[in-house]
Amino acid sequence: MQEPKDMIFEQDETDGFRVSLCPTESSKNGNGAVHGGVIFLLCEETMARYMHHVGKKGAAAEANIHYYRPAWIGEKMTASVSERKIGKRLGTYLIEVKNEKEDLLAETMITISYFQQPV
């Protein structure tokens, strides 16, 4: 199974934030496609790196993933984060995973509980 160390952080001139992964044979499920757990790991790692990038600390309070089409071994997947609702204690984010053709493979809606700093 692939690990976060296999993922590549990308940032463009418009401050876009992405993490990509090119799945290997170790990521294959019984049907020959990329295992859904690897796609979810990409989403979760993207969220963690985004939180670090923007200087926030927290933990996932809830996460839901929807798979739309299979990902294939050797086909680069890229996850991007967008903020949906940001509050004092909770933030909701959408993570989209696309392949090289820009086909939407999966979406994860994740709610983060921000760590409260001691006063």
Protein Blocks (a to p, Z undefined) as FASTA:
>chain_A
ZZfklpccdddfkopacddddddfklpcfkopacfklmmmmmmmmmmmmmmmnopacddf
bdcdddfbdcdehiacddddddfbdcfkbccdddddddfkopafbdcddddddddddZZ
